[in-house]
Amino acid sequence: MTPFVSAAFGLDMDHLRSLGITDPGSSQVVEAIRSGALTSDERLFLSLMSSSLLMEISFDARKRILEAGGPVDEAYVIQLGSLLGVDGETIYRLGPGSVVGLAEGVVNKPARMTVITTTTVQARVIPLHKIDATIATLPTEAKAMLQTIIKRTLAM
């Protein structure tokens, strides 16, 4: 069977630019939120991009950032650029707004797919050790619900 692109995800960056949004911390973002012009994905993306808690990282084109079956030490929110996710015979196109490695990292499972940059990529690093520390403070029931939701997302 020949691999095929089964899904693609990336925010419409032209839509954000058309709203005058070039800086996630700008007054244009506040206005766009108030007006209802942003989707929930766009709101989440802009919130993460304006966070001082997430460091920026760059990857060159053709760089493997996750290996299927390998450990997930960091998760990434893609800010700019394009990537391919390869899961067996299935290929995913990923772009700005995509989150890579978070679900696997939170439940301490190996990467589900190999993810390779196709262009230079800018991303924000989600430090999994900080998420682990936060999850450790949750009540047992909340931890169990979170684990269940993530495992369902990963179809485990």
C-alpha positions in Angstrom: 0.0 0.0 0.0 1.3 3.4 -0.9 1.4 6.0 1.9 -1.1 8.8 1.6 -1.7 12.1 3.5 -4.6 11.3 5.7 -4.8 14.5 7.7 -3.4 18.0 7.8 -3.5 20.6 10.5 -2.2 24.1 10.5 -3.8 27.4 11.4 -4.7 29.9 8.7 -1.9 32.3 9.3 -3.2 34.5 6.5 -6.5 34.9 8.5 -4.5 36.1 11.6 -2.5 38.5 9.4 -5.7 39.8 7.9 -6.9 40.7 11.4 -3.6 42.7 11.9 -2.2 40.1 14.2 1.6 39.8 13.9 2.4 39.8 17.6 0.6 37.3 19.9 0.7 39.9 22.8 -0.7 42.8 20.8 -3.9 44.8 21.3 -5.1 43.4 17.9 -5.3 40.0 19.6 -7.5 41.4 22.4 -9.8 43.0 19.9 -10.0 39.9 17.8 -11.0 37.9 20.8 -13.6 40.4 21.9 -15.1 40.5 18.4 -15.4 36.7 18.1 -13.2 36.7 15.0 -10.9 33.9 16.3 -11.5 30.2 16.4 -10.8 28.3 19.6 -7.6 26.8 18.0 -6.4 30.4 17.1 -7.1 31.6 20.7 -5.2 28.7 22.2 -2.3 29.2 19.7 -2.0 32.9 20.5 -2.2 32.3 24.2 0.6 29.7 24.0 2.7 31.9 21.7 2.5 34.8 24.2 3.4 32.7 27.2 6.7 33.7 28.8 6.9 30.1 30.2 7.5 28.5 26.9 11.0 28.9 25.3 11.4 29.2 21.6 13.4 26.7 19.6 14.3 26.5 15.9 14.8 23.4 13.7 16.5 23.2 10.3 14.6 21.6 7.4 14.8 17.8 7.2 15.4 17.5 10.9 13.8 14.5 12.7 12.3 15.9 16.0 10.5 12.7 17.1 11.2 9.1 16.3 8.3 6.6 16.4 8.8 4.3 19.4 11.3 6.6 20.9 11.1 8.6 24.2 9.3 12.0 24.3 11.3 14.4 26.4 9.8 17.6 25.2 6.6 18.6 23.4 6.4 21.4 20.9 3.8 23.9 19.7 4.6 24.7 16.1 4.8 28.5 15.5 6.1 28.7 11.9 7.0 26.1 9.3 5.9 22.7 8.0 6.4 19.2 9.2 5.4 15.6 8.2 4.3 13.0 10.7 4.7 9.4 9.6 2.7 6.8 11.4 3.2 3.5 9.6 1.5 3.9 6.2 -0.2 7.2 7.2 1.3 10.6 6.7 0.2 13.8 8.4 0.9 17.4 7.3 1.5 19.6 10.2 1.9 23.4 10.5 1.5 26.3 12.8 -0.7 25.5 15.8 0.1 21.8 15.7 1.2 20.3 19.0 3.7 17.5 18.7 4.5 15.0 21.5 2.3 16.4 24.3 -0.1 13.5 24.7 2.6 10.8 24.6 4.9 12.9 26.9 2.2 13.4 29.6 1.4 9.7 29.9 5.1 8.7 29.5 4.5 6.7 26.4 6.9 6.5 23.3 6.3 8.7 20.3 3.5 7.4 18.1 5.0 8.7 14.9 8.2 10.0 13.4 8.0 13.8 12.9 10.3 15.5 10.4 10.6 19.1 9.5 10.1 19.9 5.8 11.1 23.6 6.2 12.8 25.6 8.9 10.5 25.4 11.9 10.1 27.7 14.9 8.3 26.2 17.9 7.7 26.7 21.5 9.0 24.0 23.9 6.5 22.6 26.4 8.6 21.4 29.3 7.1 18.0 30.2 8.8 18.0 33.6 6.8 21.1 34.6 3.6 19.4 33.4 4.5 16.3 35.4 5.0 18.4 38.6 1.7 20.1 38.1 -0.2 16.8 37.5 1.4 15.4 40.7 -0.5 18.1 42.6 -3.9 17.1 41.2 -6.4 15.0 43.1 -6.3 11.2 42.3 -9.6 11.4 40.4 -8.5 14.3 38.3 -5.2 12.5 37.4 -7.2 9.4 36.4 -9.6 11.4 34.2 -6.6 13.1 32.5 -4.9 9.8 31.9 -8.1 8.3 30.4 -8.7 11.3 28.1 -5.1 11.3 26.8 -5.1 7.6 26.2 -8.3 7.8 24.3 -6.8 10.6 22.2 -3.8 8.3 21.4 -6.3 5.4 20.9 -4.4 3.2 23.4 
